[in-house]
Amino acid sequence: MLGFVAGALLWWPVGFLGVGPWPHLPLDVFAGDTLFLGATAAAASVSLLVRSPWPRLLVVVVASGLGWLLDPPPGRYPHEQAVLAALLGGAAVVGILLGARGAKGPLAAATVLAVVAGLSPATWPRGLALALALALPFAVATWQRAAPTLLSLVRLVVTWLLFALLARALSYGWDLVRPGAGGVPVGQQARTVADAGWDFMRTQWWTHSQALVSSSTRWFVIAAVLAVVLVVARAGRHGLRRRTPRS
């Protein structure tokens, strides 16, 4: 029940805090990238917190539906409402699938947090999700598992960078959308977005990744602090267990 309430309360802030006033969604064809990325990150967070399939689907559907009803798209352009509905619905499915694996353990939950940190367009400190993701592997780390823990950290950083790059590439391609251009089919505009996004990934992946890493230094430090706290807490708990006499 606690996960259900937390998921319902966090859906909008995780995906759209700072994008617009609560609880409105950016239901504008020019902000289609923001809508898709925010709804995907929000659904992934709900899927991480709400373990049962039907309750998690209920939270995502109700939250998305309320946002749609509050500000229904005006339909100023051909297929605008259909495109936005497809983006919102597709984001819900993708986000639920991405977040569902988070229930498998701390490492899986850390992966979901890295994905959310990379995708969300919200203005909340997304680096906090990254810091938590990088600290979680130490919740199950041991001296015997030092190498797998380091590999997990590398994998989490790569996951974060990959999804952040995908998000930026989508936004880069979406900037070329011209819904008012008469006679241009939706499929052709989608191909334009995909081609431009791929060009960005192919030519800017290294520069963009370097910029992300350099701008997130403080979150790496916070992750290290959280990791130390987890290790100390685990060590203290094991010490108490050893001292507790068995009945």
C-alpha positions as CSV (number, residue, x, y, z in Angstrom):
1,M,0.0,0.0,0.0
2,L,2.9,2.4,0.8
3,G,4.4,1.8,-2.6
4,F,1.1,2.5,-4.3
5,V,0.7,5.8,-2.5
6,A,4.4,6.8,-3.1
7,G,4.1,5.9,-6.8
8,A,0.9,7.9,-7.2
9,L,2.4,10.9,-5.5
10,L,5.7,10.8,-7.4
11,W,4.4,10.2,-10.9
12,W,4.1,13.8,-11.8
13,P,7.1,15.3,-10.0
14,V,9.5,12.6,-11.4
15,G,8.4,13.3,-15.0
16,F,7.2,16.9,-15.1
17,L,8.3,19.0,-12.1
18,G,9.3,22.4,-13.4
19,V,8.0,21.7,-16.9
20,G,4.6,23.3,-16.0
21,P,2.2,23.8,-13.1
22,W,1.0,20.8,-11.2
23,P,-0.6,18.5,-12.3
24,H,-0.7,19.7,-16.0
25,L,1.1,17.9,-18.8
26,P,2.9,19.4,-21.8
27,L,0.2,18.4,-24.2
28,D,1.6,20.4,-27.1
29,V,2.9,18.8,-30.3
30,F,6.0,21.1,-30.1
31,A,6.7,19.6,-26.7
32,G,6.1,16.0,-27.8
33,D,9.6,15.0,-26.8
34,T,9.1,16.4,-23.3
35,L,5.8,14.6,-22.9
36,F,7.2,11.2,-24.0
37,L,10.4,11.4,-21.9
38,G,8.6,12.7,-18.8
39,A,5.8,10.1,-19.0
40,T,8.4,7.3,-19.5
41,A,10.4,8.4,-16.5
42,A,7.3,8.8,-14.4
43,A,5.9,5.4,-15.4
44,A,9.3,3.7,-14.7
45,S,9.3,5.2,-11.2
46,V,5.8,4.0,-10.5
47,S,6.7,0.5,-11.8
48,L,9.7,0.5,-9.5
49,L,7.7,1.4,-6.4
50,V,4.4,-0.5,-7.1
51,R,5.2,-4.2,-7.4
52,S,1.8,-5.6,-8.4
53,P,1.1,-5.3,-12.2
54,W,-2.5,-4.1,-12.0
55,P,-2.1,-1.4,-9.3
56,R,1.0,0.0,-11.2
57,L,-1.0,0.1,-14.4
58,L,-3.9,1.8,-12.6
59,V,-1.6,4.6,-11.2
60,V,-0.1,5.3,-14.6
61,V,-3.4,5.2,-16.5
62,V,-5.3,7.4,-14.0
63,A,-2.4,9.9,-13.8
64,S,-2.0,10.1,-17.5
65,G,-5.8,10.4,-18.0
66,L,-6.2,13.1,-15.5
67,G,-3.4,15.1,-17.2
68,W,-5.2,14.7,-20.5
69,L,-8.6,15.7,-19.2
70,L,-7.2,18.9,-17.5
71,D,-5.6,20.2,-20.7
72,P,-7.0,18.3,-23.7
73,P,-5.0,19.1,-26.9
74,P,-6.8,21.7,-29.0
75,G,-6.2,19.9,-32.2
76,R,-4.7,22.9,-34.0
77,Y,-2.8,20.7,-36.4
78,P,-3.7,17.5,-38.3
79,H,-3.3,14.4,-36.2
80,E,-2.1,16.4,-33.2
81,Q,-4.4,14.6,-30.7
82,A,-3.6,11.2,-32.1
83,V,0.2,11.8,-32.0
84,L,0.1,13.1,-28.4
85,A,-2.1,10.2,-27.3
86,A,0.3,7.7,-29.0
87,L,3.2,9.4,-27.2
88,L,1.6,9.3,-23.8
89,G,0.3,5.8,-24.2
90,G,3.6,4.5,-25.6
91,A,5.6,6.2,-22.8
92,A,3.3,4.5,-20.2
93,V,4.1,1.1,-21.7
94,V,7.8,1.7,-22.2
95,G,8.1,3.1,-18.7
96,I,6.3,0.3,-17.0
97,L,8.4,-2.3,-18.8
98,L,11.6,-0.4,-17.9
99,G,10.7,-0.1,-14.2
100,A,9.2,-3.6,-13.7
101,R,12.6,-5.3,-13.4
102,G,13.5,-3.0,-10.4
103,A,11.7,-5.4,-8.1
104,K,14.4,-8.1,-8.6
105,G,16.9,-6.5,-6.1
106,P,19.1,-3.5,-5.3
107,L,21.1,-3.8,-8.5
108,A,18.0,-3.9,-10.7
109,A,16.5,-1.0,-8.7
110,A,19.7,0.9,-9.3
111,T,19.4,0.3,-13.0
112,V,15.9,1.8,-13.1
113,L,17.0,4.9,-11.1
114,A,19.8,5.4,-13.7
115,V,17.3,5.2,-16.5
116,V,15.0,7.7,-14.8
117,A,17.9,10.1,-14.1
118,G,18.9,9.9,-17.8
119,L,15.4,10.3,-19.3
120,S,13.5,12.7,-17.1
121,P,13.1,16.3,-18.4
122,A,11.9,17.5,-15.0
123,T,13.9,20.2,-13.1
124,W,14.2,18.3,-9.8
125,P,17.8,17.3,-9.1
126,R,17.9,14.2,-11.3
127,G,21.5,13.7,-10.1
128,L,20.0,12.5,-6.8
129,A,18.5,9.5,-8.6
130,L,21.9,8.9,-10.2
131,A,23.6,9.1,-6.8
132,L,21.2,6.6,-5.3
133,A,21.7,4.3,-8.2
134,L,25.5,4.3,-7.8
135,A,25.2,3.8,-4.0
136,L,22.7,0.9,-4.1
137,P,25.2,-1.8,-5.3
138,F,27.0,-1.4,-2.0
139,A,23.9,-2.6,-0.2
140,V,24.9,-6.1,-1.3
141,A,28.6,-5.6,-1.8
142,T,31.2,-7.8,0.0
143,W,35.0,-7.9,-0.2
144,Q,34.6,-11.2,-2.1
145,R,32.4,-9.4,-4.7
146,A,34.6,-6.3,-5.1
147,A,35.1,-6.9,-8.9
148,P,31.4,-7.5,-9.7
149,T,30.5,-4.4,-7.7
150,L,32.9,-2.2,-9.7
151,L,31.5,-3.7,-12.9
152,S,28.0,-2.9,-11.7
153,L,29.1,0.7,-11.1
154,V,30.5,1.0,-14.7
155,R,27.3,-0.6,-16.1
156,L,25.1,1.9,-14.2
157,V,27.1,4.9,-15.4
158,V,27.0,3.6,-19.0
159,T,23.2,3.0,-18.6
160,W,22.7,6.6,-17.4
161,L,24.8,8.1,-20.2
162,L,23.0,6.0,-22.8
163,F,19.5,7.0,-21.8
164,A,20.5,10.6,-21.3
165,L,22.0,10.5,-24.8
166,L,18.8,9.0,-26.2
167,A,16.7,11.6,-24.5
168,R,18.9,14.4,-25.9
169,A,18.8,12.9,-29.4
170,L,15.0,12.7,-29.3
171,S,14.8,16.3,-28.3
172,Y,17.3,17.3,-31.0
173,G,15.2,15.5,-33.7
174,W,11.9,16.8,-32.3
175,D,13.1,20.3,-32.8
176,L,12.7,19.7,-36.5
177,V,9.0,18.8,-36.3
178,R,6.8,21.2,-38.3
179,P,3.2,20.2,-37.7
180,G,1.9,23.1,-39.7
181,A,3.6,22.1,-42.8
182,G,0.8,21.1,-45.1
183,G,1.1,17.8,-47.0
184,V,3.9,16.4,-44.9
185,P,2.7,12.9,-43.6
186,V,3.2,12.0,-40.0
187,G,5.4,9.1,-41.0
188,Q,7.8,11.3,-42.9
189,Q,8.1,13.7,-39.9
190,A,8.8,10.7,-37.7
191,R,11.6,9.6,-40.0
192,T,13.0,13.1,-39.9
193,V,13.1,13.0,-36.1
194,A,14.7,9.5,-36.2
195,D,17.3,10.6,-38.8
196,A,18.2,13.8,-36.9
197,G,18.4,12.0,-33.6
198,W,20.7,9.3,-35.1
199,D,22.9,12.0,-36.5
200,F,23.2,13.6,-33.1
201,M,24.1,10.3,-31.4
202,R,26.6,9.4,-34.1
203,T,28.4,12.7,-34.1
204,Q,27.9,14.1,-30.6
205,W,27.9,11.1,-28.3
206,W,31.4,11.6,-26.9
207,T,31.0,15.4,-26.4
208,H,27.6,15.1,-24.8
209,S,28.8,12.3,-22.5
210,Q,31.8,14.3,-21.4
211,A,29.6,17.2,-20.6
212,L,27.2,15.1,-18.6
213,V,30.0,13.5,-16.6
214,S,31.8,16.8,-15.9
215,S,28.5,18.5,-14.8
216,S,27.6,15.6,-12.4
217,T,30.8,15.5,-10.3
218,R,29.1,16.5,-7.1
219,W,26.6,13.7,-7.5
220,F,29.4,11.2,-7.8
221,V,30.7,12.6,-4.5
222,I,27.3,12.2,-2.9
223,A,27.1,8.7,-4.3
224,A,30.4,7.9,-2.6
225,V,29.1,9.3,0.7
226,L,25.9,7.3,0.5
227,A,27.9,4.1,-0.3
228,V,30.1,4.6,2.8
229,V,26.9,5.1,4.9
230,L,25.5,1.8,3.5
231,V,28.7,-0.1,4.1
232,V,29.0,1.2,7.7
233,A,25.4,0.5,8.4
234,R,25.7,-3.1,7.1
235,A,28.9,-3.6,9.1
236,G,27.2,-2.3,12.2
237,R,24.2,-4.6,11.7
238,H,26.4,-7.6,11.3
239,G,28.4,-6.7,14.4
240,L,25.2,-6.5,16.5
241,R,24.1,-9.9,15.2
242,R,27.4,-11.5,16.2
243,R,27.2,-10.0,19.7
244,T,23.5,-11.0,20.2
245,P,23.5,-14.2,22.2
246,R,21.5,-17.0,20.7
247,S,18.7,-18.4,22.8
